[in-house]
Amino acid sequence: MITAIVLINADVHRIPETAQAVANIEGVSEVYSCAGDIDLIAKVRVREHDQIATVVTEKINRLDGVVSTSTHIAFREYASADVDAGFDIGN
C-alpha cells in the first residue's frame, strides 16, 4: 500500500462538513481536524501512485470547503513497536 498524508486548508465555516466529505472518499482511511496552521489532515491509502492523483486532485481538491492542499507521500511506516526496537539495537 502507498500512503499519502494530505494537509488541507478548509473554509473555517465548513470544517466539519468538509472533513466528513473527505472521509467519504474512497481511498481516504482517516481524517483529523487540527489546531494550528492546517485545518484537516487526511491519510490516503491506495495501491498505485496514480490513485493518489485521482484521490487528491480529482476528488479532495474539488470539494466545496477545500481551499488548498499539500500532499506528502510516505516512504515507510513505523509502528510503536518498530520505533522501540530501533532504540534497543545493540542492547
VOPAGU-2260 file (C-alpha; in pm, 1 decimal, decimal comma):
REM VOPAGU-2260
SITE   aa  ch    i         X         Y         Z
SITE  MET   A    0       0,0       0,0       0,0
SITE  ILE   A    1     106,5     354,7     -70,1
SITE  THR   A    2      30,7     609,4     199,6
SITE  ALA   A    3      -2,3     981,9     148,1
SITE  ILE   A    4     -67,8    1245,5     411,2
SITE  VAL   A    5    -277,4    1534,1     279,0
SITE  LEU   A    6    -273,5    1862,9     469,0
SITE  ILE   A    7    -594,5    2051,7     396,4
SITE  ASN   A    8    -679,1    2417,6     446,8
SITE  ALA   A    9   -1056,5    2448,3     462,0
SITE  ASP   A   10   -1316,5    2722,2     476,1
SITE  VAL   A   11   -1342,4    2781,1     852,7
SITE  HIS   A   12   -1721,4    2787,9     834,1
SITE  ARG   A   13   -1734,5    2443,2     670,8
SITE  ILE   A   14   -1468,4    2237,4     851,1
SITE  PRO   A   15   -1697,2    1962,2     990,8
SITE  GLU   A   16   -1883,0    1917,3     659,9
SITE  THR   A   17   -1558,7    1924,5     463,3
SITE  ALA   A   18   -1397,9    1669,8     696,0
SITE  GLN   A   19   -1691,3    1432,1     652,3
SITE  ALA   A   20   -1690,0    1476,9     273,4
SITE  VAL   A   21   -1317,1    1396,7     263,0
SITE  ALA   A   22   -1370,1    1091,7     487,5
SITE  ASN   A   23   -1634,3     962,1     246,1
SITE  ILE   A   24   -1387,8     949,1     -46,4
SITE  GLU   A   25   -1268,9     602,7    -144,9
SITE  GLY   A   26    -900,2     574,2     -60,1
SITE  VAL   A   27    -917,0     806,4     241,2
SITE  SER   A   28    -869,6     598,8     555,2
SITE  GLU   A   29    -872,8     871,9     821,8
SITE  VAL   A   30    -936,4    1244,2     859,2
SITE  TYR   A   31    -834,7    1455,4    1159,1
SITE  SER   A   32    -938,7    1809,4    1243,6
SITE  CYS   A   33    -645,8    2001,5    1390,1
SITE  ALA   A   34    -545,4    2316,3    1570,5
SITE  GLY   A   35    -275,5    2529,6    1411,6
SITE  ASP   A   36    -193,5    2623,5    1054,0
SITE  ILE   A   37    -371,0    2323,6     899,3
SITE  ASP   A   38    -743,0    2258,4     939,1
SITE  LEU   A   39    -761,2    1891,5     837,2
SITE  ILE   A   40    -517,6    1605,9     786,1
SITE  ALA   A   41    -623,9    1312,9     569,0
SITE  LYS   A   42    -449,1     978,2     543,3
SITE  VAL   A   43    -481,1     832,0     192,9
SITE  ARG   A   44    -401,9     463,9     133,7
SITE  VAL   A   45    -401,7     331,2    -222,1
SITE  ARG   A   46    -236,5      54,3    -424,4
SITE  GLU   A   47     -98,6     261,8    -714,5
SITE  HIS   A   48      73,2     601,7    -727,0
SITE  ASP   A   49    -170,4     720,0    -994,2
SITE  GLN   A   50    -454,2     669,4    -748,5
SITE  ILE   A   51    -307,5     940,7    -523,2
SITE  ALA   A   52    -353,9    1190,2    -805,5
SITE  THR   A   53    -711,2    1075,3    -852,1
SITE  VAL   A   54    -799,0    1096,2    -483,4
SITE  VAL   A   55    -627,2    1430,6    -421,4
SITE  THR   A   56    -663,1    1631,1    -740,8
SITE  GLU   A   57    -988,8    1491,4    -876,3
SITE  LYS   A   58   -1175,6    1438,9    -550,8
SITE  ILE   A   59   -1038,7    1619,8    -242,7
SITE  ASN   A   60    -937,0    1940,9    -423,0
SITE  ARG   A   61   -1278,6    1968,3    -590,2
SITE  LEU   A   62   -1481,5    1953,8    -269,3
SITE  ASP   A   63   -1668,9    2261,8    -155,3
SITE  GLY   A   64   -1488,4    2389,8     150,6
SITE  VAL   A   65   -1137,4    2283,9      45,2
SITE  VAL   A   66    -921,5    2593,1      -1,4
SITE  SER   A   67    -582,7    2425,8     -62,9
SITE  THR   A   68    -391,7    2102,1      -7,4
SITE  SER   A   69     -34,7    1985,3      35,5
SITE  THR   A   70      37,6    1616,6     -23,7
SITE  HIS   A   71     322,6    1419,1     133,0
SITE  ILE   A   72     394,0    1062,4      19,3
SITE  ALA   A   73     527,3     830,5     290,2
SITE  PHE   A   74     833,8     614,7     225,3
SITE  ARG   A   75     795,7     387,0     528,4
SITE  GLU   A   76     553,8     330,3     812,0
SITE  TYR   A   77     676,1     277,5    1166,2
SITE  ALA   A   78     462,3     135,2    1443,7
SITE  SER   A   79     542,4     198,6    1809,2
SITE  ALA   A   80     700,0    -148,7    1843,2
SITE  ASP   A   81     926,7     -72,6    1544,2
SITE  VAL   A   82    1037,4     258,4    1695,4
SITE  ASP   A   83    1109,0      96,8    2033,9
SITE  ALA   A   84    1306,1    -180,9    1862,1
SITE  GLY   A   85    1519,2      77,8    1682,2
SITE  PHE   A   86    1633,9     221,0    2013,8
SITE  ASP   A   87    1713,4    -128,0    2150,6
SITE  ILE   A   88    1972,8    -207,8    1881,8
SITE  GLY   A   89    2290,0    -337,6    2043,3
SITE  ASN   A   90    2135,8    -390,8    2386,1
